[in-house]
Each structure stands twice: as structure tokens, then as C-alpha cells.
Amino acid sequence: MNPYTQLVSNFSNAVKAGRSLPLGGIPNAARPTLKPDAPKVLFFAPHPDDETIIGGLALRVLREGPWNVIDVAVTQGSKKERQAERLVELKAACDYLGFGLIQTAPNGLEKVTPATRAKDPEYWSGMVQVVRKILVEQKPRAIFFPHVLDWNGTHIGVHHLVMDALKAEPSFECFLVETEFWGQMPNPNLMIELSELDVSDLVAATSFHVGEVKRNPYHLLIPAWMQDNVRRGAELVGGQGGAAPQFMFGQLFRLGRWRNGSAEWFKSQFLPASQNAASLFQ
């Protein structure tokens, strides 16, 4: 008898059982009391739901800082008939976690892609100014945005949009956190540990994006994805052949700083649950 059959079956049964759980409508998760002068973190989300799927480090900074984490809704999706509804879902998801929310435009920005950047520089420049204004007004200590190879056109577009906005303000300084979702990052330098509570709250928050997860219940696969991140991160961040940290769930990032008009990236490190996540940005 294969001793691993029950293990695999348990994984499968857990996901099947998850399909009967509620979508949204869950009482808000516990959140800390923020001081008026708490440092700000801006999470530039290409789509509504990115803030919950790849928001593990942002959630830890909110809870452990505690810092003021604000989601910047760069777009509200490409389907115009869903944009208003997706904003309602996004507000509920952010409220569940305790994230603030900023819209870039009443229905979000449109055509945030590398093709627009290349073919319509005037239109692109207008979007860059929107992001530049948000950076100047909010003065974040750290910003989150996708890495340049994150496969999805809007994710890659948001990377360039944020970098172009930073270049438009050469004196601006902040910490940089590149995220990954659709395309794996080739050079992460940070793997963070996430607790069962953090992961369950991210899954619950993702379920508030009801229209999306009804189409594809990807929220139920977040725990498995975060376990695979630990497999990858043990080698990519820790080095080939190194001892793997005893994390059950993790996410990968590239951490650095924007200073003097350019990015400088830090040495590789693991962030266990026992270490305050805000210490990364001191």
C-alpha cells in the first residue's frame, strides 16, 4: 500500500470541502490600532484580488508594525461591465484585512500594458503622472509592485508604470518590494514565513472577490501555492543545496531601496514569523 495515498487524498478533500465555504460576508479580521503618524505602505495592485493573493508581507507589516497599508487600485479589471462591482468587492476585501484603499481613477486606469507604453507615450505619460502624484502625496516608506517578468500584461505594465513614476521624482526615496504571481521571479532575495492565521485571512479576503472566484475558485489553492513557494525559496533565496527553513507557508519577493534615482537590491534573507516584518524597512 502506498503510504502517501492518504496524504494526497487529504489535500484533495480539503479543497473539495472548501467549495462549500462562504464567499465574502465574513466578519472582519482583527486589526491593530494605527498611530496617526504610522509609516505608510503602498501596494500597487494590477487587479482587484492581487492585494489579497500576494499581500502576505503587506499584511504582516500592518499587523506587526503596525503600519498603515494602503492598496492602490491601479485598474479595476478589463471588463467594463464588472468594474463597478469589482470595486465593491475590493473595498470589502480591503476592509476585511484592514487595508486602506486609493483609486487611480473612477473606474481605474485602462490599457496599463507594455504595448501602450511603447505605442502611445502621451497616454502613458498621463498615467505615470497619476502614480507620481500618489507617491508624492502619500510619501510611503515602502511600495509593493510586480516584478518585470510577471507574465500578465497588466502586471508587467504596472511594474513599468511605478518605475517610470519613480524616475519622474529623482529625489524620492522609499523601500521597494517586487512581487510575483503569474510569472515566477528569477532572482528573489526574500522569503517570508506566513502563519496559518495569516494565510487563512488572505484566503478569506480573496473570497470577497466573489465574481472572480465563482468563475475560478483559485482562493482555495493559495495555501498549496504558498507551500510550493517554500520549496522554491529554500533554493532561490537560501542557495542551492542549502538547508531549508522550516516554514509551512511562504511568499517570495525582491527587496531593495529607491535612492538617488535608481534601485539598489539587498542581500538574500529569510524572514521567519518570529521576526517583526517592519524591521525589513528600517
ChimeraX attribute file (.defattr): number of C-alpha atoms within 10 A of each C-alpha:
attribute: neighborCount
match mode: 1-to-1
recipient: residues
	/A:1	4
	/A:2	5
	/A:3	7
	/A:4	9
	/A:5	9
	/A:6	10
	/A:7	9
	/A:8	10
	/A:9	10
	/A:10	12
	/A:11	11
	/A:12	11
	/A:13	10
	/A:14	11
	/A:15	16
	/A:16	12
	/A:17	10
	/A:18	13
	/A:19	13
	/A:20	8
	/A:21	11
	/A:22	12
	/A:23	19
	/A:24	18
	/A:25	14
	/A:26	14
	/A:27	8
	/A:28	17
	/A:29	15
	/A:30	11
	/A:31	15
	/A:32	13
	/A:33	13
	/A:34	14
	/A:35	10
	/A:36	8
	/A:37	8
	/A:38	15
	/A:39	19
	/A:40	19
	/A:41	25
	/A:42	25
	/A:43	29
	/A:44	26
	/A:45	24
	/A:46	27
	/A:47	20
	/A:48	27
	/A:49	26
	/A:50	21
	/A:51	28
	/A:52	28
	/A:53	19
	/A:54	24
	/A:55	21
	/A:56	23
	/A:57	24
	/A:58	27
	/A:59	27
	/A:60	22
	/A:61	22
	/A:62	27
	/A:63	23
	/A:64	15
	/A:65	17
	/A:66	21
	/A:67	25
	/A:68	26
	/A:69	27
	/A:70	23
	/A:71	26
	/A:72	24
	/A:73	26
	/A:74	28
	/A:75	25
	/A:76	27
	/A:77	21
	/A:78	16
	/A:79	9
	/A:80	12
	/A:81	9
	/A:82	13
	/A:83	18
	/A:84	16
	/A:85	14
	/A:86	24
	/A:87	21
	/A:88	13
	/A:89	23
	/A:90	27
	/A:91	18
	/A:92	21
	/A:93	27
	/A:94	23
	/A:95	17
	/A:96	23
	/A:97	23
	/A:98	21
	/A:99	24
	/A:100	16
	/A:101	17
	/A:102	16
	/A:103	16
	/A:104	18
	/A:105	14
	/A:106	11
	/A:107	19
	/A:108	21
	/A:109	18
	/A:110	18
	/A:111	16
	/A:112	25
	/A:113	19
	/A:114	19
	/A:115	13
	/A:116	15
	/A:117	18
	/A:118	9
	/A:119	10
	/A:120	11
	/A:121	12
	/A:122	11
	/A:123	14
	/A:124	21
	/A:125	14
	/A:126	11
	/A:127	24
	/A:128	21
	/A:129	15
	/A:130	16
	/A:131	22
	/A:132	20
	/A:133	15
	/A:134	17
	/A:135	19
	/A:136	13
	/A:137	9
	/A:138	13
	/A:139	17
	/A:140	21
	/A:141	19
	/A:142	23
	/A:143	24
	/A:144	27
	/A:145	26
	/A:146	32
	/A:147	26
	/A:148	20
	/A:149	17
	/A:150	20
	/A:151	15
	/A:152	15
	/A:153	18
	/A:154	24
	/A:155	30
	/A:156	21
	/A:157	23
	/A:158	26
	/A:159	25
	/A:160	21
	/A:161	28
	/A:162	21
	/A:163	19
	/A:164	18
	/A:165	22
	/A:166	24
	/A:167	17
	/A:168	14
	/A:169	15
	/A:170	13
	/A:171	12
	/A:172	18
	/A:173	19
	/A:174	19
	/A:175	21
	/A:176	21
	/A:177	22
	/A:178	21
	/A:179	29
	/A:180	24
	/A:181	19
	/A:182	13
	/A:183	16
	/A:184	16
	/A:185	20
	/A:186	11
	/A:187	13
	/A:188	24
	/A:189	22
	/A:190	24
	/A:191	29
	/A:192	24
	/A:193	27
	/A:194	23
	/A:195	17
	/A:196	12
	/A:197	10
	/A:198	20
	/A:199	21
	/A:200	15
	/A:201	20
	/A:202	26
	/A:203	19
	/A:204	25
	/A:205	29
	/A:206	31
	/A:207	27
	/A:208	27
	/A:209	25
	/A:210	19
	/A:211	15
	/A:212	17
	/A:213	16
	/A:214	13
	/A:215	8
	/A:216	10
	/A:217	18
	/A:218	14
	/A:219	25
	/A:220	22
	/A:221	12
	/A:222	19
	/A:223	19
	/A:224	13
	/A:225	15
	/A:226	23
	/A:227	17
	/A:228	15
	/A:229	22
	/A:230	24
	/A:231	17
	/A:232	19
	/A:233	24
	/A:234	20
	/A:235	14
	/A:236	22
	/A:237	23
	/A:238	19
	/A:239	12
	/A:240	10
	/A:241	9
	/A:242	11
	/A:243	10
	/A:244	16
	/A:245	16
	/A:246	10
	/A:247	21
	/A:248	17
	/A:249	23
	/A:250	27
	/A:251	25
	/A:252	30
	/A:253	26
	/A:254	24
	/A:255	25
	/A:256	21
	/A:257	19
	/A:258	21
	/A:259	15
	/A:260	13
	/A:261	14
	/A:262	14
	/A:263	17
	/A:264	13
	/A:265	15
	/A:266	12
	/A:267	11
	/A:268	17
	/A:269	15
	/A:270	19
	/A:271	19
	/A:272	17
	/A:273	14
	/A:274	7
	/A:275	13
	/A:276	15
	/A:277	22
	/A:278	18
	/A:279	11
	/A:280	15
	/A:281	14
	/A:282	6
